[in-house]
Every structure is written in structure tokens, then in C-alpha cells.
Amino acid sequence: NRYELDAVSGKIPIYIMAFDGHSSLGNSALMKLCGITDDYKESEGEIVERDENGVPNGIFKEGAISNKILRFCPNLYPDDSTAKQSIRECLTELSRLGYTTEHTILGLWPSMLGRARLYQEMAAEHCLPMRLNLCYCDEYENGMNVVSGFGNEWVRLGAVKFFIDGAMSERTAYLSEEYKDQPDWKGCIVWEPEEFEKRVTKAYMLGNDVCIHIIGDAALDIVLDVVEKIARPEYTNSFELIHCAVTRPDQIERMKKLPVIVHKQPIFIKAPATLDGEKRIGELNRYYHSIRSFMDAGITVTGGTDGPLSDMSAMMAIETAVTRVSFDNKTTVNPQECISIYKAVEMFTKNAAYAGHEQDIKGTLNVGKLADMIVLDRNIFDTPKNEIHNIRVEKTYLGGEAQY
């Protein structure tokens, strides 16, 4: 808590973010800098934990981080050259893992599109080892009024990203039922529904794709209400629903009729929390991280990793989608949601390209496409399900040229 960090420094603001960004820790100097006083009143979506005397203890969750703290954080990199080197190292590692396009979030820092210029410069310098769809958080007014699709086959502007609720790890995911291990608590939302609808409507009507972080089923209800209200059949932009960790059958029925894509991260099934899911969320656990149910309903489902928050190996993610074996390597989480290897590969190739409106140039091997492809050390479709994670990428090609 703040008092333990105060023992490290009472003068220098200290800020520590949890691995998933949904909670953080700060000392008293940070709190003073950010205006979090002893009598601080939270806004909607902010959680400021307090000690036994009702005084903020330095632990913050959800909106309290983005609204009060991040704007005071210094840049991660001292200059552009350092930032470019870091970008290059990260993308080179992803190329080694077999990725040719990354859908990445430009956000969580004060200048939301500030680093887009660096990617453009690197593309012009021919030193980008993969293509990029740059998504960004709508935490600012987009003065230039550019919309999704702006750019070229190397660097393009992707969807506008919103958050509607928190995370299961922090019990800030917004559920329709109380947490079984925390009675009288259903989680929280980041925005009031009216403000959320206003922001999403603005982004969508401008022509943007809209992607929304959703964990709990009650949060999904709010999102589907908005999509049903504002979706236009003549529009080609889509709604991308990220995570959908708890999705009831009645919600899938609603989604079938809407222009939605579901972005899943199979690797989440490996999280230790899945081993005691029923103890945490009770009966809702039967709907935890569905995949097959979406596919059976005809909904496009993509595969991602949410990296670097989790293992970024696509092979491990594909294996997990197929087996749904959890952290202990023996428990199968909701086995009715297992899918075939072919369907799992589609999530990371064909379906991912469709989500970026790039199905005409990538996602499958066809004449006239970009020739972004990888070579594996064995046939993935003949590999035993529990050995897929051992498959290695031997070569990664971008536009027919070897990158790795």
C-alpha cells in the first residue's frame, strides 16, 4: 500500500501497474501529484481502495488509473530512436513467433496517437518486420477526424477502442449475478451507459470500426443495447467485441443478428483462476470463455493473445482453443467449447484478416494476395492436440520476402 511505498520515498512519486493494467499502486507523493486527497470522491468507474480509517491506501482500479494517474506519467522512452529500437525488438520477436500482422492498441498513455508517426517512419525506412493495424483508445478528441482504414498495407488506423468494464482478476468485471466469493458485489462499469452510448455512437457514425473491451455478461448487455440501437445495415464498419469472457446463450442469439466480430484470447483459459471459476462466479462459469458457441451461431471469431499480458505463442493459443486444458495441464474448462485445429487456425489467419477488412489481401494463400505466410516444422493438422505448442516456426515471410 501507499505506506509501504512511502518508506521507499516520500518525495518521488512511485507508480506500479499490475500486469493487466486494471489495478495499480502508488505512494503518497503520487497521490498528492494526482489530486487524490483523503476525502477524494470517485467518479463512475473509479475504484480507490481505503484503509480502516476510510483514507485512500494507494491502491487504485479501473477509471481511477486512466482518469487521475496516467496523465502525470512521463514518457516510456527518452527519445524517438530509443522508442524505435524497442518497437523493432518487440516486432522482431513477434515475427519469430510467426506473426505477420499485429492489431495493437495505441493507448493507456497521454498521447494516444503520438507513436503512430514512429511506425510510419519505420515503414518508410523499410525496417518494419510486420504490418500493423493501430487501434487507439477514444480518451481524447480526434481533431484530425481520421477514421479506421486510414493508411496503407503497412501501417493503417484500426478500430477505436473503448472499455465498458474491468477484469475478472480484480473482480471488476460487471456480472449479472453477485460474485460467489464476494457477496453484494457484481463488479463495475467504466462509463455510465448514457455517456458510453454517446461516445460509441460518435466513433461509429464517423465511419470507424469500434472495438470494446467486455468481460462480464452484464457489461455485454449494455454493449448489445447500444449496438442494436445504432447499427446501420448500409455501414461497412463493424463492432469488435473483445474478450466476451462470460456470454449467456440469449446474448449469442442477439449477436447473431448484429454486425459484430468476437475477439477471443484462448490463452486466457490457461489462467490459474479458471481452476476455481465456480467458486468465483458460480453458475455463470459454464459460459466462461466460450468459443464454439459463437462459431456455431455463425459469428466470426478471431484469435489473439492480449500480449504481452500473457504467452504470445500462437501455437500455444491454438492448442488451448482445441483442448481447453487449463493451468494444471489436466483440467478441461468447459469441454463443450472445444473446437477443431482447422477452426483454431482460421481464428489467427482468415478471420483475423476479415476483422481488419483485409481479407482481399491477406489471411489465406491465394494468387494476388500479399504472400504473408509462415513455414512450420511439421503439419499442424497431423499433430496430436496436446503437442501443438511444440510446433516451431521455421520461416516467416512478408510480401514473399523472408523476415525470419
ZAMARGU-4260 file (C-alpha; in steps of 0.2 Angstrom, whole numbers, plus 5000, padded with zeros to 4 digits):
<rodrens>
0) 5000/5000/5000 | 5005/5018/5000 | 5013/5017/5017 | 5025/5004/5012 | 5030/5014/4996
5) 5032/5029/5007 | 5046/5020/5016 | 5055/5019/4999 | 5052/5038/4995 | 5041/5051/5002
10) 5046/5064/4989 | 5047/5054/4972 | 5030/5049/4965 | 5030/5030/4963 | 5018/5021/4952
15) 5017/5002/4950 | 5004/4995/4937 | 4998/4977/4939 | 5002/4966/4924 | 4985/4968/4916
20) 4983/4987/4919 | 4967/4985/4929 | 4974/4990/4946 | 4989/5000/4952 | 4998/5005/4967
25) 5005/5022/4972 | 5014/5031/4986 | 5008/5047/4995 | 5019/5058/4983 | 5010/5051/4968
30) 4993/5054/4976 | 4997/5072/4980 | 5003/5075/4962 | 4987/5067/4955 | 4975/5076/4967
35) 4969/5061/4977 | 4966/5068/4994 | 4959/5059/5010 | 4942/5065/5005 | 4943/5061/4987
40) 4926/5057/4979 | 4927/5044/4965 | 4918/5046/4948 | 4909/5032/4939 | 4921/5018/4935
45) 4934/5023/4948 | 4939/5012/4962 | 4950/5020/4976 | 4953/5007/4990 | 4953/5014/5008
50) 4961/5008/5024 | 4951/5005/5040 | 4950/5024/5043 | 4942/5027/5026 | 4958/5035/5020
55) 4964/5030/5002 | 4978/5017/5004 | 4986/5019/4987 | 4978/5005/4978 | 4968/5011/4963
60) 4957/5001/4950 | 4950/5005/4933 | 4945/5023/4929 | 4955/5030/4944 | 4971/5025/4934
65) 4966/5032/4917 | 4957/5047/4924 | 4969/5053/4938 | 4986/5045/4936 | 4992/5041/4918
70) 4992/5059/4913 | 5006/5063/4925 | 5017/5048/4920 | 5032/5053/4910 | 5035/5045/4893
75) 5042/5027/4892 | 5056/5032/4881 | 5068/5047/4882 | 5068/5049/4863 | 5062/5043/4846
80) 5077/5032/4842 | 5075/5023/4859 | 5057/5020/4855 | 5060/5014/4838 | 5073/5002/4844
85) 5061/4995/4857 | 5047/4993/4844 | 5059/4984/4832 | 5065/4972/4845 | 5047/4968/4850
90) 5040/4966/4832 | 5056/4955/4828 | 5051/4944/4842 | 5033/4943/4836 | 5040/4939/4818
95) 5050/4924/4825 | 5034/4918/4833 | 5026/4918/4816 | 5015/4934/4816 | 5014/4945/4800
100) 5001/4957/4806 | 4998/4964/4823 | 4982/4973/4829 | 4989/4984/4843 | 4982/4996/4855
105) 4989/5013/4855 | 4983/5019/4872 | 4985/5019/4890 | 4997/5034/4889 | 4993/5053/4887
110) 4997/5055/4868 | 4986/5041/4861 | 4992/5043/4843 | 5008/5050/4847 | 5019/5035/4842
115) 5009/5032/4826 | 5022/5043/4817 | 5036/5032/4823 | 5028/5017/4814 | 5026/5027/4798
120) 5044/5032/4798 | 5050/5014/4801 | 5039/5008/4786 | 5047/5022/4775 | 5064/5016/4781
125) 5059/4998/4777 | 5063/4992/4794 | 5046/4986/4800 | 5046/4967/4802 | 5027/4966/4801
130) 5011/4975/4796 | 5001/4985/4809 | 4983/4990/4812 | 4985/5003/4825 | 4969/5004/4837
135) 4968/5018/4849 | 4958/5022/4864 | 4945/5036/4862 | 4950/5046/4878 | 4953/5062/4868
140) 4945/5072/4854 | 4952/5066/4837 | 4955/5083/4830 | 4961/5077/4813 | 4945/5067/4811
145) 4954/5052/4803 | 4944/5036/4803 | 4948/5017/4803 | 4956/5012/4787 | 4967/5027/4785
150) 4985/5022/4779 | 4992/5008/4768 | 4995/4990/4769 | 5010/4993/4781 | 5003/5004/4794
155) 4984/5008/4795 | 4972/5015/4808 | 4962/5002/4815 | 4947/5002/4827 | 4943/5015/4841
160) 4944/5005/4857 | 4933/5008/4872 | 4932/4999/4889 | 4915/4995/4897 | 4920/4985/4912
165) 4936/4979/4921 | 4944/4962/4924 | 4940/4945/4932 | 4956/4946/4941 | 4951/4961/4950
170) 4933/4957/4952 | 4929/4972/4942 | 4921/4963/4928 | 4902/4968/4928 | 4891/4952/4930
175) 4873/4949/4931 | 4874/4940/4947 | 4884/4943/4963 | 4902/4936/4964 | 4900/4920/4973
180) 4916/4924/4984 | 4911/4942/4986 | 4893/4944/4990 | 4884/4960/4987 | 4896/4964/4973
185) 4893/4962/4954 | 4908/4972/4948 | 4908/4989/4940 | 4906/4998/4923 | 4919/5011/4917
190) 4906/5023/4909 | 4888/5027/4913 | 4878/5019/4899 | 4872/5036/4893 | 4890/5043/4891
195) 4896/5026/4884 | 4882/5026/4871 | 4886/5044/4866 | 4905/5041/4864 | 4902/5024/4854
200) 4889/5032/4843 | 4901/5047/4838 | 4915/5035/4834 | 4904/5023/4824 | 4894/5037/4814
205) 4911/5044/4809 | 4915/5028/4800 | 4926/5020/4812 | 4926/5002/4817 | 4923/5001/4836
210) 4931/4988/4847 | 4925/4986/4865 | 4933/4978/4880 | 4920/4967/4888 | 4922/4954/4902
215) 4906/4952/4911 | 4889/4947/4904 | 4880/4962/4912 | 4893/4973/4903 | 4889/4964/4887
220) 4870/4968/4889 | 4874/4986/4889 | 4885/4985/4874 | 4872/4975/4864 | 4859/4988/4869
225) 4870/5001/4861 | 4874/4991/4845 | 4856/4986/4842 | 4851/5005/4843 | 4864/5012/4832
230) 4870/4999/4820 | 4866/5004/4801 | 4865/4990/4788 | 4872/5001/4775 | 4888/5004/4785
235) 4903/4993/4782 | 4912/4997/4798 | 4909/4984/4812 | 4908/4982/4831 | 4923/4971/4838
240) 4919/4964/4855 | 4935/4960/4864 | 4935/4945/4876 | 4917/4942/4880 | 4923/4931/4894
245) 4905/4927/4901 | 4892/4926/4887 | 4875/4919/4890 | 4866/4909/4876 | 4852/4923/4875
250) 4866/4935/4871 | 4873/4925/4857 | 4856/4925/4850 | 4856/4944/4850 | 4873/4944/4842
255) 4868/4933/4828 | 4858/4947/4821 | 4871/4961/4823 | 4887/4966/4813 | 4899/4960/4827
260) 4915/4951/4827 | 4922/4942/4843 | 4940/4944/4848 | 4945/4929/4859 | 4961/4925/4868
265) 4961/4906/4870 | 4977/4908/4881 | 4966/4915/4895 | 4959/4898/4898 | 4977/4894/4905
270) 4975/4907/4918 | 4975/4899/4936 | 4959/4907/4940 | 4950/4895/4928 | 4953/4881/4941
275) 4941/4888/4953 | 4929/4898/4942 | 4913/4891/4950 | 4920/4897/4967 | 4922/4914/4960
280) 4907/4917/4948 | 4895/4902/4952 | 4883/4896/4938 | 4890/4909/4926 | 4906/4899/4925
285) 4898/4887/4912 | 4898/4901/4900 | 4916/4906/4903 | 4927/4910/4888 | 4915/4901/4875
290) 4922/4899/4858 | 4912/4885/4849 | 4896/4893/4854 | 4900/4909/4844 | 4906/4899/4829
295) 4890/4888/4829 | 4880/4904/4829 | 4889/4910/4813 | 4898/4924/4822 | 4916/4927/4816
300) 4929/4924/4830 | 4947/4929/4829 | 4962/4923/4839 | 4973/4934/4849 | 4984/4933/4864
305) 4982/4950/4873 | 5001/4950/4874 | 5012/4955/4882 | 5000/4951/4897 | 5001/4933/4893
310) 5010/4920/4882 | 5011/4927/4865 | 5014/4910/4856 | 5000/4907/4843 | 5004/4888/4844
315) 5000/4888/4862 | 4984/4898/4860 | 4979/4887/4846 | 4982/4871/4856 | 4972/4879/4871
320) 4957/4883/4859 | 4957/4865/4854 | 4960/4856/4871 | 4954/4869/4883 | 4966/4862/4896
325) 4970/4874/4910 | 4984/4879/4921 | 4987/4862/4929 | 4988/4853/4912 | 4974/4841/4917
330) 4958/4851/4920 | 4947/4854/4904 | 4937/4870/4906 | 4920/4869/4898 | 4925/4855/4886
335) 4909/4858/4876 | 4918/4873/4869 | 4932/4864/4861 | 4935/4867/4843 | 4945/4858/4829
340) 4963/4863/4824 | 4957/4869/4807 | 4944/4881/4816 | 4958/4887/4828 | 4970/4891/4814
345) 4956/4901/4805 | 4954/4912/4820 | 4973/4918/4818 | 4973/4919/4799 | 4957/4920/4789
350) 4946/4928/4802 | 4959/4940/4809 | 4961/4947/4791 | 4942/4949/4789 | 4942/4959/4806
355) 4954/4971/4798 | 4944/4972/4782 | 4959/4965/4773 | 4953/4948/4768 | 4956/4953/4749
360) 4975/4954/4753 | 4979/4943/4767 | 4973/4929/4778 | 4973/4915/4765 | 4985/4909/4752
365) 4979/4915/4735 | 4986/4922/4719 | 4986/4941/4720 | 4987/4942/4739 | 5002/4949/4749
370) 5011/4932/4752 | 5012/4935/4770 | 5015/4917/4776 | 5025/4906/4788 | 5033/4889/4787
375) 5031/4877/4801 | 5042/4862/4806 | 5028/4850/4804 | 5010/4848/4798 | 4999/4856/4812
380) 4984/4847/4806 | 4993/4830/4809 | 5000/4835/4826 | 4992/4827/4842 | 4982/4841/4850
385) 4992/4842/4866 | 5008/4844/4856 | 5004/4859/4845 | 5013/4870/4857 | 5029/4861/4852
390) 5027/4867/4834 | 5041/4879/4829 | 5041/4892/4816 | 5055/4889/4803 | 5052/4905/4792
395) 5041/4920/4792 | 5038/4929/4775 | 5031/4946/4772 | 5026/4950/4755 | 5036/4935/4749
400) 5052/4941/4757 | 5059/4931/4772 | 5059/4941/4788 | 5064/4927/4800
</rodrens>
